[in-house]
Every structure is written in structure tokens, then in C-alpha cells.
């Protein structure tokens, strides 16, 4: 029971980290590029702040909704496959038993143990279906609150990330002066975020951090350049 509880906590933590990565990466990059583009068009800081806040609100809602729909789709897919497995153990039980036995055969169990384990699992229909869901289809039962949690995690992460590049424009009337501080603050945050993201995902931390920072810098530079082009 203790091991099972530990596994569930690990899965929930992984989902949370994935949500934060999705929300924060876009939250740092998109408002940063937007503000840089508006600064390149010689727009005043007040307009940049208003536009930035509007973008953060809209982006948080859109990203949160995307997370909710993804979580809901995962739950719907699980329910659909669960229903299909129940139908199959009723309609073609021998074929389903053969699949269970094949699984134990792949584990290297003897013919006798394969048969005993298969018959034992097949005694309980729910246990049988749960086994097929996990080991045949590779599907774990999703958290019924996952969609709502994902929407909240992604939306809030986007908002937190978006405030960082926008905050200098709140304190400086000169948009070009604010842009300098925004660039420094955002690139530092992107580097730190990329570092921890790389550490969690297991990729080389330095190259991962630099990659995330470079993507944000290129997005802002592109927006700034386009604004200058059409100025």
C-alpha cells in the first residue's frame, strides 16, 4: 500500500511539473515578445502595460482551456477503452486470456505458472479488465480532477511567467528604458527556468537552459525587428 501511494504521488508531481513547464515557458516568451515588439514601434509604456495585461489574461484563459481539454480527452479515452475491454472479456474471453498468458510468457514464467496466473486473474472481471488496461494498453486510470487541476496549473503558470517581462514597463515611462530591464530580467528567468526544466527532464542542464533562453531571445528580437520594419 505504501509503494502504491508513493507511485501516485510521483505521477501527480510529474503532471504538475509538466503543466508548469507548459504554462511558464509560453508565459515568459509570448508577453516578452509582445512588449518588445510594441517598444520597437515606439509605443508608450502605458499602452504596453495595458496590451500586456490583456494578452496575459487572454493567454492564461486559452492555455488553461487547452490544458482542461487535454485532461478531459485523456479521461474520455480511458473510459472508452475501459468499456471496450469489458465488452471483449464478455464476448471473446478465450482470446483475452491468451493475451494475458502471452504477457506472462514474455516475463519468462513457466507454462504452468502462466496458466495459473491467467486463471487467477480471470476469476475477477474487474481485476481482469484493470490488468488489460494497464499491461495491454498501457493506460493508468486518470485522476478525475486532472482536467481542472491542469487548467489551473497552466493558467496560473502562464500569468506568473507573463508578469516578469511586463513588470519593468510598469515602473519606467520610457519604453526603451523598460525594454532593457525587461530583456535582462526575462533572459535570466528563462535561463533559470530552462535549467530546472532540463534537470527535471534529464537533459544536459547548461545546453537546455541556453536553448530555452535563446528561443525567448529570438522571439523577442523577431517581434522587435518586425515592429521596426513596419514603423
Buried (B, 14 or more C-beta within 10 A) or exposed (E): EEEEEEEEEEEEEEBBBBBBBBBBBBBBBBBBBBBBBBBBBEBBBEEBBEBBBEBBBEBBBBBBEBBBEBBBEBBEEBEEBBEEBBEBBEEEEEEBBEBBBEBBBEEEBEEEEBBEBBEEBBEEBEEBBBBBBEBBBEBEEBBEEBBBBBBBBBBBBBBBBBBBBBBBBBEBEEBEBBBEBBBEBBBEBBBEBBBBBBEBEEBEBEEBBBBBBBBBBEBBBEBBEBBEEEE
